[in-house]
Amino acid sequence: MDLFAATPLQLVDDAEGGIRYWPAFVGEDEAAAWFQALCEGCDWQHQRRPMYDRVVDVPRLQAWYPFGEEPGDDLPAGLPLAAMLARVQATVPGAYNSAGLNLYRDGQDSVAMHNDKLHMLVPGQPIALVSLGAPRRMNIRAKAGGRALGIDLEPGSLLVMSHASQTTHEHGIPKTTKPVPPRMSVVFRARPDVFSRPPMQPATDETRQRTFTPVRTLQRPPLAPAPSQRSVSAAQQAAAGAGVQPALRPAAKTGR
C-alpha cells in the first residue's frame, strides 16, 4: 500500500475525525476518466436562489443522485459514481445515500463560506468530497474567529469532514481571476429523508455552453500556491506520508 496515499493530512481535529485530506486518493488517469465521464453523462442543473430582495443565479452547475433507500434506488448505470462510492467506503465508511455534484466552469464560479445544513445531515456521519478536474483553492475557517486556512484541492483528492466540524467550521471555494479550467466536486453524504428534496431547474443552453466547451479541451497545468496563502505544499504532503502533522499558513483574504 502507498503510505503517502493512505495517510491523510489532519486539517481540523475533533472527536468524529475532524477534517482530513488525502491528496492522492486516486491516480491521475482514473481521476481524469471520472471527470470526463461525469461531465458528459450527468444531468447538470442550474439553480436560482433568493438573496435579499432579488433572485440570483447559483454560480456553478449541479447534479444530485439519491440512492440506497429502497430496492432499485441505485446510482445510475454508465456513470462512475458507484465505483467512486466503493473507493470512498473503503477509506471512510459511512451510511452514504446521496451524491451531490458541483461543476465550477471557470474562476467566476464559486461557493460562499458556509457549513452544510445540519438538519439535512445524519448526525455522526462523514461528508466525503472527491475533487476532479482543475485544482481550486478551498478556504476553511473556524466560526470562533481567526483567519481562514487555504488548501488547493487537487484532482483525484479526497476531503472528509465530520458532522461535528459543521458546527465549528465553515468552508468555501472563492472566485479567482486566474484563468482556471473547470473543476468538479463529488460529495457523498448521509441525508435523512433523502428522496424528499425538490427537483432543480435544468441547465439552459447558455449555462451548458460555459461548461462543455472548455471541458472537452481540459488541460491541467499545475497551479503553484501563492506564497502569502495557506496551502498544502508538496513538502507538507510528503510529511503527511511520514505521519507528520502539517504546519500551514493563514490564507490571504479573498475579498468575500
N, C-alpha and C positions, 0 to 999 in steps of 0.2 A: 504494500500500500504506500502511496506517496504521502509522506508525513506532512509536506507543505500543503497539499490539497485537503488533507483530513483535519488539520489543526486550524480552528478559526481564530481571528482576531477578536478579542473581547473589548467592545467599544463602550458598553454600559453594563453594569453588573446589578443583578437583583436576584431574589430568591427563585425566580422562574427561568433563569438563564440569561436575562437581560437582552442586550442587542449584540449579536455576533455576526462576523463577516468571514465568508470563505471566498477568497479572491479567485481561486481556480477550481470551482465546483465541478465544471465540465470542461472538456477540451475545446480549443478554438474552432475546430472543424464542426464538431457537434453543435456548438452554440450557433454558428453561422447557419447551419442547416435548419435548426429550430426556428431561427429568426425569419428566414426566407419562407418557410412553410406557414408560419403564423401570419406573416404579412399578407400572403396571398390567399390563405384559406379561412381566416377569421371573418366573422360578420361584424365589421367595425361600425361603431355607432358614434353619433355626435350629440352631446348633451348641451342644454342651455339651463342656466340656473338663475333664480332671483338674487340680486345683490343690491341692498338698499332700495332705491326707488326705480331700478331698471332690471332687465333680464340680459344676462351676458353669456357668451359662448364659453364653455369649458375649454381651456387651451390645451387640448390633446384629444385624441380619439380613444374610444374604449370598447372593450368587448367583455362579456361576462357569461360564464358557464357554470350553473349549479350541477351537482352530481351526487349520487350515492344515497339519497334518502329513500327512494322507492325502487323496486325492481325495474330495470330498464333505464334508469336515470344515470347513464354512463356518460363519460366525456366523449365528444364527437369523434367518430372514426375519421381518419385522414389527417388529423392534427396530432402533433407530438405531445399533447398535454398529458396523456396517460403515462407516457414514458418519463416526462418531466416529474410528474407526481410520484412515480415509483422511486426516482432518484432522491427526491426530497424526503420521502418517507423513510428511506434507508439511512438518511443523515439526521433528520429531525422528525421523529414520528409524531403524528398528530391526528386529530379527528377532522381532517380537512374535508369540506364538502362544497367548496366553490373556488373557481379560478377567475380572478379579475385581471384583465389585461389593459395596459395603458400604452399608447403609441405616441411618443413625442416626436413630431415630424421634423422639427428643427429647433434652434436655440430659443425661439419665441414661445414654444410650448413649455409648460411648467406646471407645478402644483405648489400652492402656498404652504407655509408651515402649518402643521395640523397634527392631531393624533387621530387614529382610527376611532370611529364612534363606538363607545363601549357597549351600547345596547345592541349593536349589530355584530358582536363577537361573543363566542362561547368562553366564559371565564377559564383561565388556566391553560388555554390552547395557544400554540405559537402562530405567528404570521410569517410565512416564508416567501421571500421575494427573489425571483431569479431575474437577472438583468441580461439583455441581449442587445445586439446592435452596437451603437457607438457608446463609449464611456460618457457618463454625465455625473456631475457633482451632486451629492445629497448632503444637505445640512441636517444635523441632529442637535437639538438644543433642550436643555433642562428647563422645565416650566418654572423652577425656582429662581431662574435668572442665570446670567453669565453668557459668554459668547458661544456661538454655535461651533460644533465640530464638523469639519468637512471631510467627506470621503468620496473618491472617484469610483463609482460602481462600474467595474469592468465587465465586458461581455463574457458570459459564462460564470459569473459570480453568483453567490447566494448570500443574502442578508436575512437574518432571522431576528424578529422582535418578539419579546414575550408580551403576553396580555398585560402584565403588570407595568411594563415600560410605557404603555399608552397612557397611564395615569401620571407619569412623572416626566415624560419627554415628548417633544414634537419633532417632526421630520418634514422635509420638503425638497423639491427639485427647483432651484431658482432658474430664471431666464439667464441666457448668456448671449453676448454679442458675437461670440466666436462662431465661425461657420462650421457647425457640427452636423454630421449625418444623423439619420433617425435612430432613436433608441427606444427599446421596449422593456417594460416590466411585466412579469407574470407573477401574480400574487395569489398564493394558496392560503385560504382562511377557513376556520370553522365558524359557521354562522348559525344562529337559531332561526327557525322559520325561513330556511334558505330559498324556498320556492315562492315566497310571497313578495319578492322585490318587483316593483313596477318596471315595464319594459322601457328601454332607452330609445331615442329617436335614431333612425337610420342616418348614416353619414350621407351628405349631399355630394354631387359630383365635384363641387368646388373644394370641399374639405378632403375628399378622397384624392384629388389631384395633387394636393400638397403632400400626401402620404406616399403614393405608389410610384410617382416618377423618380424621386431620389432613392427609394428603397431598392429598386432593381439594379441600381448602379452603385450600391453601397461600397464605400471604401472606409476602412477603419484605421486611419493613421493613429499612432499613439499620441495621447494628449498629456503633455507634461503638466503636473500640478503647479499652480502659481506659488512662488516661494513664500508669499505672505499668507497663504491659506493653509488650513489644517487638513492634511491629506495623508493617505496611506501610501508611502513610498515603497519602492522595490526593496530597500533595505529593511523597512519595517515588516514587509510581507515575509522576507527571509527570516527575520527574527521570530515571526509567528510560527514558522515551520520548526523552529527550535524550542517553541513553547514559551517565548518571551512576551510579556505584556507590551503592546506598542505605546510609544510616547508620542502623542500627536499634538500639533499646534492648533491654536484657535483659527477658525475660518475668518476670512475677510468679510466685512459687511457687504451684503448683496444689494442694498438699497430697497429691500422689500419692507 
